[in-house]
Amino acid sequence: MNPADLELAHRLADQADAIARSYFSTAAVGAWAKSDGSPVTYADREIETVLRTLIRQEHPDDAFLGEEFGAHGHGRRRWIIDAIDGTASFVANEPEWSTLIAVEEDGRVTLGMVSAPALGRRWWARLDSGSWIGPCPSERAVLVHRLVLTDGGSVQNAAVGIWPPPSRLNQQERIVAARLAGGVSRVRPLLDWTAADSTAPEPRKPSAGSGTCHGALLVAAGQLDAFLLLGAGPWDIAPLIPIVQEAGGTFSDLSGQYRTDTGAALFSRPGLHQQLLDIAGAAD
């Protein structure tokens, strides 16, 4: 990959942070529902537009994929952006939201970054260069440290996060989530993963109170043994892959493939991944 990609990703994150802060905690946040029922704000759209313009200026031949405005261009390199991951938290004036940035080259994600300005933290990784956490922005290198995972041991002792809650999953996704929840020691959030009751209050994400804003980051930090994300887009998944893998962890979809377009992502501590896949697919 181009070594300058990391420097550009930090500049993009700085720009996204500044835009998000200008809306956060103000009446101007302006949220409304998209066709799938998920929230979107003026901040989401402005960040994606600005970042796409900056990328085009520096890498006019690179393709772009964003959650709000879709795909633009074609090429072996593609930038994948989620302007605000955790928009519901952003609108609710809660700090666990972030901008997600990834670079994909020839189908493999070579750079990932998560910038959470309300938490003052940023996570990043690039291929063969380690996984890192630092302040946001990241100039104060003395405060940056590397994320390194140890072996996960037995799945029977594993703590696993699953998201979203069952009321937002289809029947097959609930089956998979319930299998996984039933085969490990602890699951966050602790729910009946077979239930489809949409009237129950929305639970907190597995990251709540942890100082992170995404369950996969808990895996990279060693605070969860695994995290299953369902019903997700490539922009939800791709930026997290290098952060977990460069820390020593493992990623795949539920078939064990390296894909970001199947809606499912499993991130795990080393030594657990195949055991978890076997549990999730045990009845197939």
Protein Blocks (a to p, Z undefined) as FASTA:
>chain_A
ZZklmmmmmmmmmmmmmmmmmmgopaklopaddfkopacdfklmmmmmmmmmmmmmmmmm
bccddfklopedjdfbdcdddfbghklmmmnopabbcddddddeehiafbdcdddfknop
acdddehibpadddddfklmmlpccdddddebjaklpccdddddfklpcfklmmmmmmmm
mmmmbdcddddfkbccfkbccdddfkgonlpabfklmmmnopafbdcdehiafklmmmmm
mmmmmnopacddfkopacfklopacdddehklmmmmmmmmmmZZ
